[in-house]
Amino acid sequence: MGECSVFDKNKLSELQSTNEQKRHTLLVVDDEAENRHIIRTMLQSTYHILEAEDGHSALEIINSISCENTISAVISDQRMPRMTGVELLDLPA
């Protein structure tokens, strides 16, 4: 995943200490498009939303993001084909 962590505590501290309004990025991982749509609709006015249909797609997104554009949180379905939500979130950074 490169030399930066998806969840960079230093980056979070910087964002919290600045007066600028910056939108955090959330990654929504669910194999059901309707579930992703509902979550996106509820949160898109406050957050920048990225979507993945399974754990492997989520990893591709995570690996493609630069250190400056870290993901603040991941919302993942538990039961998905190919890789469960727990398996995705249990992978080493």
C-alpha positions in Angstrom: 0.0 0.0 0.0 2.9 2.3 -0.3 4.5 4.3 2.6 1.3 5.9 3.9 -1.4 4.4 6.0 -5.1 4.5 5.0 -5.9 5.7 8.5 -3.2 8.3 9.2 -3.6 9.6 12.8 -1.3 12.6 12.1 -3.4 13.6 9.1 -6.6 13.4 11.2 -5.0 15.7 13.9 -4.1 18.2 11.2 -7.6 18.2 9.8 -9.1 18.6 13.3 -6.8 21.5 14.2 -7.4 23.5 11.0 -10.2 26.1 10.7 -10.9 25.1 7.1 -14.0 23.0 6.4 -12.6 19.8 4.8 -14.9 16.9 3.8 -13.7 13.6 5.1 -13.7 10.6 2.7 -15.7 7.5 3.6 -15.4 4.2 1.7 -18.6 2.3 1.6 -18.2 -1.5 0.8 -21.3 -3.6 0.1 -22.1 -6.1 -2.6 -25.7 -4.8 -2.8 -25.9 -1.6 -4.9 -29.1 -0.5 -3.2 -27.4 -0.5 0.2 -24.5 1.6 -1.1 -27.1 4.0 -2.7 -28.9 4.4 0.6 -25.7 5.1 2.6 -24.4 7.5 -0.1 -27.7 9.4 -0.2 -27.7 9.7 3.6 -24.1 10.9 3.9 -23.0 12.6 0.7 -24.0 16.1 1.9 -21.4 15.9 4.6 -18.8 13.4 3.3 -17.0 12.6 0.1 -18.2 9.0 -0.6 -16.2 6.3 -2.4 -18.0 3.0 -3.2 -16.8 -0.6 -3.7 -18.8 -3.7 -4.5 -16.6 -6.1 -2.6 -13.4 -6.3 -0.5 -11.1 -6.8 -3.5 -12.5 -3.6 -5.2 -12.1 -1.8 -1.9 -8.4 -2.8 -1.8 -8.0 -1.5 -5.3 -9.4 1.9 -4.3 -7.3 2.0 -1.1 -4.1 1.2 -3.0 -4.9 3.8 -5.6 -5.3 6.7 -3.2 -2.5 9.1 -2.5 -1.3 9.9 1.0 -2.9 13.4 0.7 -6.3 11.9 0.1 -6.6 9.4 2.9 -9.9 7.6 3.7 -11.3 8.7 7.1 -13.5 5.7 7.7 -14.7 2.5 6.1 -18.3 1.3 6.3 -18.4 -2.3 5.3 -21.0 -5.1 4.9 -20.1 -8.2 6.9 -21.2 -10.9 4.4 -19.9 -10.4 0.9 -18.6 -12.8 -1.7 -14.9 -13.4 -2.1 -13.9 -11.4 1.1 -16.0 -10.6 4.2 -16.0 -7.2 5.8 -14.0 -8.6 8.8 -11.3 -10.0 6.4 -11.1 -6.6 4.6 -10.7 -4.6 7.8 -8.3 -7.2 9.4 -5.7 -6.9 6.6 -2.4 -5.3 7.7 -1.9 -1.6 6.8 
